[in-house]
Amino acid sequence: MKELKCRDAGFDCDAVVRGDTMDEVMAQARPHAEEVHGLEVTPERAAQIRGLVRDV
């Protein structure tokens, strides 16, 4: 299982995204980042986000 905490990306947000694979986590994180935080998820930003994903 993999996990991404929005707070780890520097946001004052309690969202936690979990998935079995990195692709599953990113598929959930991208719309959250765009809709909730108004971010455009560029390839560079996606790489930064991937670096914050942890195994749990």
Backbone as ProteinMPNN parsed JSONL, in Angstrom:
{"seq_chain_A": "MKELKCRDAGFDCDAVVRGDTMDEVMAQARPHAEEVHGLEVTPERAAQIRGLVRDV", "coords_chain_A": {"N_chain_A": [[0.854, -1.178, 0.0], [0.496, 2.23, -0.768], [0.926, 5.671, 0.17], [-0.033, 9.084, 0.255], [0.226, 12.075, 1.865], [-1.39, 15.098, 1.986], [-0.486, 17.205, 3.52], [2.231, 16.698, 3.615], [3.04, 17.736, 1.253], [3.048, 20.339, 1.744], [0.675, 21.671, 2.189], [-2.093, 23.026, 4.056], [-3.961, 20.842, 4.762], [-5.939, 18.014, 5.311], [-6.152, 15.812, 3.687], [-5.618, 12.473, 2.617], [-4.243, 10.226, 0.421], [-4.525, 6.979, -0.766], [-3.299, 3.978, -2.253], [-2.749, 0.927, -4.102], [-0.722, 1.047, -5.937], [1.72, 3.307, -7.383], [0.607, 4.582, -9.59], [-2.151, 4.445, -8.988], [-2.278, 6.086, -6.718], [-1.418, 8.541, -7.8], [-3.442, 8.968, -9.669], [-5.534, 9.676, -8.051], [-4.487, 11.807, -6.617], [-3.922, 13.83, -8.478], [-6.473, 15.021, -9.46], [-7.347, 16.013, -6.99], [-5.345, 17.879, -6.287], [-5.684, 19.697, -8.375], [-8.44, 20.48, -8.243], [-8.984, 21.126, -5.511], [-6.767, 22.591, -4.604], [-6.129, 24.204, -6.703], [-3.978, 23.793, -8.429], [-1.9, 23.34, -11.282], [-0.976, 20.327, -12.511], [1.906, 19.741, -13.584], [4.388, 17.91, -15.501], [6.785, 18.173, -14.05], [5.885, 18.924, -11.499], [4.38, 16.656, -10.901], [6.436, 14.796, -10.656], [7.65, 15.745, -8.344], [5.584, 15.307, -6.515], [5.375, 12.521, -6.65], [7.704, 11.857, -5.32], [6.986, 12.215, -2.7], [5.346, 10.199, -1.958], [4.743, 7.479, 0.145], [5.531, 4.163, 1.288], [3.274, 2.149, 3.052]], "CA_chain_A": [[0.0, 0.0, 0.0], [1.217, 3.497, -0.85], [0.151, 6.744, 0.78], [0.412, 10.468, 0.081], [-0.461, 13.024, 2.743], [-1.37, 16.424, 1.399], [0.351, 18.041, 4.388], [3.636, 16.487, 3.243], [3.294, 18.577, 0.083], [3.087, 21.722, 2.216], [-0.66, 22.27, 2.26], [-2.858, 22.911, 5.292], [-5.036, 19.991, 4.252], [-5.887, 16.697, 5.945], [-6.393, 14.748, 2.713], [-4.659, 11.376, 2.499], [-4.557, 9.401, -0.733], [-3.903, 5.658, -0.655], [-3.516, 3.081, -3.37], [-1.827, -0.203, -4.166], [0.39, 1.383, -6.824], [1.974, 4.732, -7.579], [-0.384, 5.069, -10.555], [-3.429, 4.636, -8.287], [-2.145, 7.275, -5.871], [-1.359, 9.729, -8.655], [-4.755, 9.143, -10.295], [-6.381, 10.351, -7.067], [-3.846, 13.047, -6.174], [-3.994, 14.861, -9.523], [-7.702, 15.829, -9.4], [-7.402, 16.717, -5.7], [-4.465, 19.046, -6.398], [-6.27, 20.652, -9.323], [-9.752, 20.981, -7.817], [-8.988, 21.688, -4.162], [-5.674, 23.541, -4.4], [-5.985, 25.05, -7.878], [-2.664, 23.581, -9.026], [-1.732, 22.625, -12.537], [-0.019, 19.253, -12.252], [2.846, 19.613, -14.698], [5.267, 16.741, -15.303], [7.741, 18.471, -12.984], [5.178, 18.863, -10.212], [4.036, 15.248, -10.69], [7.655, 14.135, -10.174], [7.811, 16.155, -6.938], [4.546, 14.618, -5.747], [5.779, 11.111, -6.572], [8.751, 11.764, -4.302], [6.382, 12.304, -1.36], [4.548, 8.998, -1.718], [5.405, 6.547, 1.075], [4.987, 2.82, 1.477], [2.701, 1.954, 4.404]], "C_chain_A": [[0.894, 1.233, 0.0], [0.301, 4.607, -0.353], [0.81, 8.092, 0.488], [-0.434, 11.343, 0.987], [-0.301, 14.413, 2.147], [-0.475, 17.367, 2.221], [1.834, 17.891, 4.049], [4.032, 17.314, 2.022], [3.247, 20.065, 0.451], [1.747, 22.419, 2.306], [-1.281, 22.068, 3.63], [-4.133, 22.143, 4.95], [-4.865, 18.594, 4.837], [-6.094, 15.537, 4.979], [-5.245, 13.736, 2.712], [-5.137, 10.499, 1.354], [-3.81, 8.09, -0.586], [-4.238, 4.832, -1.886], [-2.492, 1.97, -3.345], [-0.591, 0.115, -4.998], [0.565, 2.895, -6.883], [0.95, 5.321, -8.541], [-1.734, 5.327, -9.899], [-3.389, 5.892, -7.421], [-2.173, 8.539, -6.726], [-2.702, 10.005, -9.329], [-5.727, 9.846, -9.349], [-5.815, 11.716, -6.679], [-4.002, 14.166, -7.199], [-5.299, 15.66, -9.45], [-7.836, 16.59, -8.08], [-6.567, 17.997, -5.785], [-5.076, 20.114, -7.291], [-7.541, 21.292, -8.785], [-9.716, 21.692, -6.471], [-7.949, 22.793, -4.009], [-5.402, 24.428, -5.613], [-4.632, 24.933, -8.564], [-2.765, 22.93, -10.39], [-0.657, 21.58, -12.292], [0.801, 19.023, -13.52], [3.678, 18.348, -14.493], [6.286, 16.959, -14.174], [7.088, 18.366, -11.61], [4.783, 17.424, -9.897], [5.249, 14.485, -10.15], [7.9, 14.489, -8.71], [6.815, 15.405, -6.051], [4.909, 13.143, -5.583], [6.839, 10.896, -5.492], [8.231, 11.795, -2.879], [5.564, 11.072, -0.996], [5.36, 8.013, -0.888], [4.744, 5.184, 1.035], [4.468, 2.709, 2.9], [2.293, 0.506, 4.581]], "O_chain_A": [[1.918, 1.273, 0.682], [-0.923, 4.51, -0.437], [2.034, 8.219, 0.475], [-1.661, 11.352, 0.89], [0.813, 14.842, 1.843], [0.209, 18.224, 1.661], [2.602, 18.844, 4.181], [5.215, 17.561, 1.787], [3.385, 20.934, -0.41], [1.692, 23.636, 2.481], [-1.029, 21.061, 4.291], [-5.222, 22.71, 4.861], [-3.758, 18.057, 4.853], [-6.201, 14.39, 5.412], [-4.071, 14.096, 2.795], [-6.294, 10.081, 1.321], [-2.609, 8.078, -0.315], [-5.309, 4.967, -2.479], [-1.483, 2.06, -2.646], [0.469, -0.477, -4.79], [-0.318, 3.657, -6.488], [0.474, 6.437, -8.332], [-2.395, 6.317, -10.213], [-4.345, 6.667, -7.393], [-2.876, 9.496, -6.402], [-3.059, 11.165, -9.537], [-6.642, 10.536, -9.8], [-6.565, 12.663, -6.443], [-4.193, 15.324, -6.828], [-5.24, 16.888, -9.384], [-8.38, 17.694, -8.057], [-7.029, 19.071, -5.399], [-4.99, 21.305, -6.989], [-7.705, 22.51, -8.86], [-10.343, 22.738, -6.302], [-8.208, 23.811, -3.366], [-4.54, 25.305, -5.558], [-4.186, 25.879, -9.214], [-3.617, 22.07, -10.62], [0.461, 21.921, -11.905], [0.441, 18.232, -14.392], [3.664, 17.777, -13.403], [6.604, 16.028, -13.434], [7.658, 17.796, -10.679], [4.845, 17.012, -8.739], [5.103, 13.624, -9.283], [8.31, 13.636, -7.923], [7.166, 14.93, -4.971], [4.764, 12.584, -4.496], [6.854, 9.859, -4.83], [8.953, 11.441, -1.946], [5.139, 10.922, 0.15], [6.525, 7.749, -1.186], [3.546, 5.067, 0.78], [5.138, 3.124, 3.845], [1.791, 0.132, 5.641]]}, "name": "protein", "num_of_chains": 1, "seq": "MKELKCRDAGFDCDAVVRGDTMDEVMAQARPHAEEVHGLEVTPERAAQIRGLVRDV"}
